[in-house]
Amino acid sequence: MFDAEKQLIICNVAYAQMYGLPAALTQPGTPLDSILEHRYSLGNGPRDRSTYFYVVAEANEIGSFASRNIDLVDGRVIKITHNPMKGGGYVATHEDVTAAVAVSIELRKQRDTLEAAVQARTAEIERQSQELERMLAQERHINELQRQFVAMASHEFRTPLTIIDAAAQRLLRRRSEVAHEFVAEKAERIRMAVARIVELMESILAVGRLDQGALEMSHRPLAIRELIETCCDRQQSIATAYNIELDLAGLPDVIEGDIGALEQVLTNLLSNAVKYAPSSPDIQVRGWREADNIKVAVRDNGIGIDAEDLPRMFQRYFRARTSSGIAGTGIGLNLVKHIIELHRGSIEVVSVKGLGSTFTITLPIERSHQSNRHDEKAATDAEKAGA
């Protein structure tokens, strides 16, 4: 108990023992400041002396008892309850609540940890739900694309087979009076139809190998100009109404690559140039060297591509709006892109609707040199990322 001047009136033994007070500081009239100074010398004074008497002011303000937890320098937490008396004095009750406060703090930590875990788990469930929904939507989209592909492929196979059957029937009906020109005409139609079937089969099989990770390149030295000329001659013999112009003088004699895969690339680009230029018979094929690479461009003057469709031209199953009514499956250019990338090359398209398209492929001349450059670039990028 203290009077209005904060001088001790009386204290019990527990108070003296709690703070290690000598008998001289438990006598009536002892200033509270002297008690606090002694406690600081023992290391058990209030950690924040400036707020120590807030509870006194609070009790006086409300005219009733008030309580506050006080942190001591020695780590204990003391709950002090002040009960004001008439004349300005007060009765103070000191209770060591260190253990209770520690339990309360631990409970709050556990609660916060649990809340954080619940929030994290809820967020994870939400993320998984969104990912599942995305995957389901993607699966539905793929299923729809595959359904459309099967329908297109069925139609694509049926059309050349119908042409072959019709030509064969006409040959049979007129076998007794077949003119050389008539045979040549029907034979050409049959060859074109068979070539279309072979092209479709090769593309479908290659896409299957690609999806299974079994589409591998066998890089060997190959005569690139001879390969391009062979592909152009074959296309020219099938599409006799077209004029394929070649400018390959700038190409080196030999590059490294997979001859079968590159033949498929060139055949696809040439057949597309013919297919999408029904009324423009001139096709230009140009090849040249650029540093350690070669570039081959196939240009037609056909229907062209809408600007909005250009970024999607190499997506599987995608067909430009300008191709409406023209046979196709939407897998050829996607396959071409993958083959070129397996050669560590690239492909790009420039097109204007109604004015034709130019597809340009870039291939390394020497695979090992290109691989070194690729690895060096990867290492440089990694160093920059680390810096």
C-alpha positions as CSV (number, residue, x, y, z in Angstrom):
1,M,0.0,0.0,0.0
2,F,1.3,3.5,-1.0
3,D,0.2,6.9,-0.1
4,A,-0.4,9.8,-2.4
5,E,3.3,10.7,-2.5
6,K,4.1,7.1,-3.5
7,Q,5.6,6.3,-0.1
8,L,5.2,2.8,1.3
9,I,2.6,2.3,4.0
10,I,2.8,-1.4,4.3
11,C,3.9,-4.5,2.3
12,N,3.7,-8.2,2.9
13,V,6.5,-10.7,2.9
14,A,5.6,-12.1,-0.6
15,Y,6.1,-8.6,-2.2
16,A,9.6,-8.3,-0.6
17,Q,10.6,-11.8,-1.7
18,M,9.3,-11.3,-5.2
19,Y,11.8,-8.5,-5.8
20,G,14.5,-9.4,-3.3
21,L,13.9,-6.3,-1.0
22,P,16.0,-6.0,2.2
23,A,14.2,-5.2,5.4
24,A,15.2,-1.5,5.2
25,L,13.1,-1.1,2.0
26,T,10.0,-2.6,3.5
27,Q,9.6,0.0,6.2
28,P,6.7,2.5,6.1
29,G,7.7,5.8,4.5
30,T,10.1,4.2,2.0
31,P,9.8,6.0,-1.4
32,L,8.7,3.8,-4.3
33,D,11.6,5.3,-6.3
34,S,14.1,3.8,-3.8
35,I,12.4,0.4,-4.2
36,L,12.6,0.7,-8.0
37,E,16.3,1.7,-7.9
38,H,17.2,-1.2,-5.8
39,R,15.2,-3.6,-8.1
40,Y,17.1,-2.2,-11.1
41,S,20.4,-2.9,-9.3
42,L,19.2,-6.5,-8.9
43,G,18.1,-6.7,-12.5
44,N,14.3,-7.1,-11.9
45,G,13.1,-3.6,-12.5
46,P,10.4,-2.7,-15.0
47,R,11.7,-3.0,-18.6
48,D,9.9,0.3,-19.5
49,R,9.8,2.6,-16.5
50,S,8.0,5.4,-18.5
51,T,4.8,3.3,-18.7
52,Y,5.1,1.7,-15.3
53,F,2.6,4.1,-13.7
54,Y,0.0,4.1,-16.5
55,V,-2.1,1.7,-14.5
56,V,-2.2,4.1,-11.6
57,A,-3.5,6.9,-13.9
58,E,-6.0,4.5,-15.4
59,A,-7.3,3.4,-12.0
60,N,-7.7,7.0,-10.9
61,E,-9.4,8.0,-14.1
62,I,-12.1,5.3,-13.8
63,G,-12.3,5.4,-10.0
64,S,-11.9,1.7,-9.7
65,F,-9.2,-1.0,-9.9
66,A,-7.2,-1.4,-13.1
67,S,-4.7,-4.1,-14.2
68,R,-1.7,-4.1,-16.5
69,N,1.0,-6.7,-17.4
70,I,4.5,-5.3,-16.8
71,D,7.6,-6.8,-18.4
72,L,10.6,-7.0,-16.1
73,V,14.2,-6.8,-17.1
74,D,14.8,-10.4,-15.9
75,G,12.1,-11.7,-18.3
76,R,9.3,-12.1,-15.9
77,V,5.8,-10.8,-16.5
78,I,4.0,-9.2,-13.5
79,K,0.3,-8.4,-13.5
80,I,-0.1,-5.3,-11.3
81,T,-3.6,-4.4,-10.2
82,H,-4.1,-0.9,-8.7
83,N,-7.1,-0.1,-6.5
84,P,-7.3,3.6,-5.7
85,M,-8.0,4.9,-2.1
86,K,-9.4,8.2,-0.9
87,G,-6.7,10.8,-0.6
88,G,-4.7,9.6,-3.6
89,G,-3.1,6.5,-2.1
90,Y,-3.6,3.0,-3.6
91,V,-3.3,-0.7,-3.0
92,A,-1.1,-2.6,-5.5
93,T,-1.3,-6.3,-6.0
94,H,1.6,-7.9,-7.8
95,E,1.1,-11.4,-9.4
96,D,3.7,-13.3,-11.4
97,V,1.9,-14.4,-14.6
98,T,5.0,-15.3,-16.6
99,A,3.9,-18.9,-17.2
100,A,0.3,-18.0,-18.0
101,V,1.5,-15.3,-20.5
102,A,3.9,-17.8,-22.1
103,V,1.1,-20.3,-22.5
104,S,-1.1,-17.6,-24.0
105,I,1.6,-16.5,-26.4
106,E,2.2,-20.1,-27.4
107,L,-1.6,-20.6,-28.0
108,R,-1.7,-17.5,-30.1
109,K,1.3,-18.8,-32.1
110,Q,-0.4,-22.2,-32.5
111,R,-3.6,-20.4,-33.6
112,D,-1.8,-18.2,-36.1
113,T,0.1,-21.3,-37.4
114,L,-3.1,-23.2,-37.7
115,E,-4.8,-20.3,-39.5
116,A,-1.8,-19.9,-41.8
117,A,-1.9,-23.6,-42.5
118,V,-5.6,-23.5,-43.2
119,Q,-5.2,-20.5,-45.5
120,A,-2.3,-22.2,-47.3
121,R,-4.2,-25.4,-47.7
122,T,-7.3,-23.5,-48.9
123,A,-5.2,-21.6,-51.4
124,E,-3.6,-24.9,-52.5
125,I,-6.9,-26.6,-52.9
126,E,-8.1,-23.5,-54.9
127,R,-5.0,-23.6,-57.0
128,Q,-5.4,-27.4,-57.6
129,S,-9.1,-26.8,-58.5
130,Q,-8.2,-24.1,-61.0
131,E,-5.4,-26.3,-62.5
132,L,-7.8,-29.2,-62.7
133,E,-10.4,-27.0,-64.4
134,R,-7.7,-25.7,-66.8
135,M,-6.5,-29.3,-67.6
136,L,-10.1,-30.4,-68.1
137,A,-10.8,-27.5,-70.4
138,Q,-7.5,-28.3,-72.3
139,E,-8.6,-31.9,-72.5
140,R,-12.0,-31.0,-73.9
141,H,-10.3,-28.7,-76.4
142,I,-7.8,-31.4,-77.4
143,N,-10.6,-33.9,-77.8
144,E,-12.6,-31.5,-79.9
145,L,-9.5,-30.8,-82.1
146,Q,-8.9,-34.5,-82.4
147,R,-12.5,-35.1,-83.4
148,Q,-12.2,-32.4,-86.0
149,F,-8.9,-33.8,-87.1
150,V,-10.3,-37.3,-87.5
151,A,-13.2,-35.9,-89.6
152,M,-10.8,-33.9,-91.7
153,A,-8.4,-36.8,-92.2
154,S,-11.3,-39.1,-93.2
155,H,-12.3,-36.6,-95.8
156,E,-8.8,-36.0,-96.9
157,F,-8.2,-39.7,-97.5
158,R,-11.6,-40.2,-99.1
159,T,-11.0,-37.4,-101.7
160,P,-7.8,-38.8,-103.4
161,L,-9.2,-42.4,-103.1
162,T,-12.3,-41.2,-105.0
163,I,-10.1,-39.6,-107.6
164,I,-8.1,-42.8,-108.0
165,D,-11.2,-44.9,-108.3
166,A,-12.9,-42.6,-110.8
167,A,-9.8,-42.5,-113.0
168,A,-9.4,-46.3,-112.9
169,Q,-13.0,-46.8,-113.8
170,R,-12.7,-44.5,-116.8
171,L,-9.6,-46.3,-117.9
172,L,-11.4,-49.6,-117.6
173,R,-14.5,-48.4,-119.5
174,R,-12.3,-47.1,-122.4
175,R,-9.6,-49.7,-122.3
176,S,-10.4,-50.7,-125.9
177,E,-10.0,-47.2,-127.3
178,V,-7.5,-45.6,-124.9
179,A,-5.5,-42.8,-126.4
180,H,-2.0,-42.0,-125.1
181,E,-3.1,-38.5,-124.0
182,F,-6.0,-39.9,-122.1
183,V,-3.8,-42.4,-120.2
184,A,-1.3,-39.7,-119.4
185,E,-4.1,-37.4,-118.0
186,K,-5.6,-40.1,-115.8
187,A,-2.2,-41.4,-114.7
188,E,-1.3,-37.8,-113.6
189,R,-4.5,-37.5,-111.6
190,I,-3.8,-40.9,-110.0
191,R,-0.2,-39.9,-109.1
192,M,-1.4,-36.6,-107.6
193,A,-4.0,-38.5,-105.5
194,V,-1.4,-41.1,-104.4
195,A,1.1,-38.4,-103.5
196,R,-1.5,-36.7,-101.4
197,I,-2.3,-40.0,-99.5
198,V,1.4,-40.6,-98.9
199,E,1.9,-37.1,-97.7
200,L,-1.0,-37.5,-95.3
201,M,0.3,-40.8,-94.0
202,E,3.8,-39.5,-93.5
203,S,2.5,-36.5,-91.6
204,I,0.2,-38.5,-89.3
205,L,2.9,-41.1,-88.6
206,A,5.5,-38.4,-87.9
207,V,3.1,-36.6,-85.5
208,G,2.6,-39.9,-83.7
209,R,6.3,-40.4,-83.3
210,L,6.7,-36.8,-82.2
211,D,4.1,-37.2,-79.4
212,Q,5.8,-40.4,-78.2
213,G,9.2,-38.7,-78.2
214,A,10.4,-41.1,-80.9
215,L,11.0,-38.5,-83.7
216,E,14.8,-38.5,-83.8
217,M,17.0,-36.8,-86.3
218,S,19.9,-38.6,-87.9
219,H,22.3,-35.8,-88.9
220,R,24.7,-36.6,-91.8
221,P,26.3,-34.5,-94.5
222,L,23.8,-34.0,-97.3
223,A,23.8,-32.1,-100.6
224,I,21.3,-29.4,-99.8
225,R,20.9,-28.0,-103.3
226,E,20.4,-31.5,-104.8
227,L,17.7,-32.2,-102.1
228,I,15.8,-29.0,-102.9
229,E,16.0,-29.6,-106.6
230,T,14.7,-33.2,-106.2
231,C,11.8,-32.0,-104.1
232,C,11.0,-29.3,-106.6
233,D,11.2,-31.7,-109.6
234,R,8.8,-34.1,-107.9
235,Q,6.4,-31.4,-107.1
236,Q,6.7,-30.0,-110.7
237,S,5.9,-33.5,-112.1
238,I,2.8,-33.7,-110.0
239,A,1.6,-30.1,-110.4
240,T,2.4,-29.6,-114.1
241,A,0.4,-26.4,-114.4
242,Y,2.8,-24.7,-112.0
243,N,6.2,-23.1,-112.7
244,I,8.7,-23.5,-109.8
245,E,11.6,-21.0,-110.2
246,L,14.9,-21.9,-108.4
247,D,17.7,-19.6,-107.2
248,L,20.0,-21.8,-105.1
249,A,23.4,-20.4,-106.2
250,G,24.1,-18.9,-102.8
251,L,23.8,-22.2,-101.0
252,P,26.9,-24.3,-99.8
253,D,27.4,-27.7,-101.4
254,V,26.8,-29.6,-98.1
255,I,25.2,-29.1,-94.8
256,E,24.5,-31.5,-91.8
257,G,21.0,-32.7,-91.3
258,D,18.4,-35.5,-91.6
259,I,17.8,-36.0,-95.3
260,G,14.4,-37.7,-94.8
261,A,13.1,-35.1,-92.3
262,L,14.2,-32.2,-94.4
263,E,12.7,-33.7,-97.5
264,Q,9.4,-33.9,-95.6
265,V,9.8,-30.2,-94.7
266,L,10.5,-29.1,-98.2
267,T,7.7,-31.3,-99.7
268,N,5.2,-29.8,-97.2
269,L,6.2,-26.2,-98.0
270,L,6.1,-26.8,-101.8
271,S,2.7,-28.7,-101.7
272,N,1.3,-25.9,-99.6
273,A,2.5,-23.3,-102.1
274,V,0.7,-25.1,-104.9
275,K,-2.4,-25.8,-102.8
276,Y,-2.9,-22.2,-101.6
277,A,-2.2,-20.6,-104.9
278,P,-4.8,-22.2,-107.2
279,S,-4.8,-19.3,-109.8
280,S,-1.1,-18.2,-109.4
281,P,1.2,-20.7,-111.0
282,D,4.5,-19.1,-110.3
283,I,6.4,-20.3,-107.2
284,Q,9.8,-19.0,-106.2
285,V,12.3,-21.1,-104.2
286,R,15.4,-19.2,-103.1
287,G,18.4,-20.3,-101.0
288,W,21.4,-18.5,-99.6
289,R,24.0,-18.6,-96.9
290,E,24.0,-16.3,-94.0
291,A,27.0,-16.5,-91.6
292,D,26.9,-20.1,-90.2
293,N,23.4,-20.8,-91.4
294,I,21.5,-21.4,-94.6
295,K,18.1,-19.9,-95.4
296,V,15.6,-21.3,-97.8
297,A,12.5,-19.3,-98.8
298,V,9.4,-20.7,-100.5
299,R,7.2,-18.0,-101.9
300,D,3.8,-18.2,-103.6
301,N,1.4,-15.5,-104.9
302,G,-1.7,-17.2,-103.7
303,I,-4.5,-16.4,-101.2
304,G,-2.2,-15.3,-98.4
305,I,-3.1,-15.3,-94.6
306,D,-5.0,-12.9,-92.4
307,A,-2.7,-10.9,-90.1
308,E,-4.7,-12.2,-87.1
309,D,-4.0,-15.8,-88.0
310,L,-0.2,-15.4,-88.6
311,P,0.8,-16.0,-84.9
312,R,-1.1,-19.3,-84.9
313,M,0.1,-20.8,-88.2
314,F,2.4,-23.3,-86.6
315,Q,-0.1,-24.6,-84.0
316,R,-1.3,-28.1,-84.5
317,Y,-4.7,-28.5,-86.2
318,F,-4.9,-24.8,-86.8
319,R,-6.1,-23.7,-90.2
320,A,-6.2,-20.1,-91.4
321,R,-9.5,-18.5,-92.4
322,T,-8.3,-18.0,-95.9
323,S,-8.0,-21.8,-96.3
324,S,-11.7,-22.4,-96.0
325,G,-12.8,-24.9,-98.8
326,I,-9.2,-26.1,-99.4
327,A,-8.2,-29.6,-98.3
328,G,-5.9,-29.8,-95.3
329,T,-5.6,-31.2,-91.8
330,G,-3.6,-28.5,-89.9
331,I,-0.7,-30.7,-88.9
332,G,1.8,-30.1,-91.7
333,L,3.2,-26.8,-90.6
334,N,3.3,-27.8,-86.9
335,L,5.4,-30.9,-87.9
336,V,7.6,-28.7,-90.1
337,K,8.3,-26.4,-87.1
338,H,9.2,-29.3,-84.8
339,I,11.6,-30.8,-87.4
340,I,13.3,-27.5,-88.0
341,E,13.7,-27.0,-84.3
342,L,15.2,-30.5,-83.8
343,H,17.8,-29.3,-86.3
344,R,18.3,-26.2,-84.0
345,G,16.9,-24.0,-86.7
346,S,13.8,-21.8,-87.1
347,I,11.0,-21.0,-89.5
348,E,9.0,-17.8,-90.1
349,V,6.2,-16.7,-92.3
350,V,5.5,-13.4,-94.0
351,S,2.1,-13.0,-95.7
352,V,-0.4,-10.6,-96.8
353,K,-4.0,-11.6,-97.5
354,G,-4.6,-11.9,-101.3
355,L,-0.9,-11.3,-102.1
356,G,0.7,-14.7,-101.2
357,S,3.0,-16.0,-98.5
358,T,6.7,-16.6,-98.0
359,F,7.9,-19.3,-95.6
360,T,11.6,-19.0,-94.7
361,I,13.5,-21.8,-92.8
362,T,16.9,-21.2,-91.2
363,L,19.3,-24.2,-90.7
364,P,22.8,-24.5,-89.3
365,I,25.4,-25.6,-91.8
366,E,27.3,-27.6,-89.2
367,R,25.4,-29.1,-86.4
368,S,28.4,-29.3,-84.0
369,H,29.2,-25.7,-84.5
370,Q,25.6,-24.7,-84.0
371,S,25.5,-26.9,-80.8
372,N,28.6,-25.1,-79.4
373,R,27.0,-21.7,-80.1
374,H,23.8,-22.9,-78.5
375,D,25.7,-24.2,-75.4
376,E,27.8,-21.0,-75.1
377,K,24.7,-18.9,-75.3
378,A,23.0,-21.0,-72.6
379,A,26.1,-20.7,-70.4
380,T,26.2,-16.9,-71.0
381,D,22.5,-16.6,-70.1
382,A,23.0,-18.7,-67.0
383,E,25.9,-16.4,-65.9
384,K,23.8,-13.3,-66.5
385,A,20.9,-14.8,-64.5
386,G,23.4,-15.7,-61.7
387,A,24.8,-12.1,-61.7
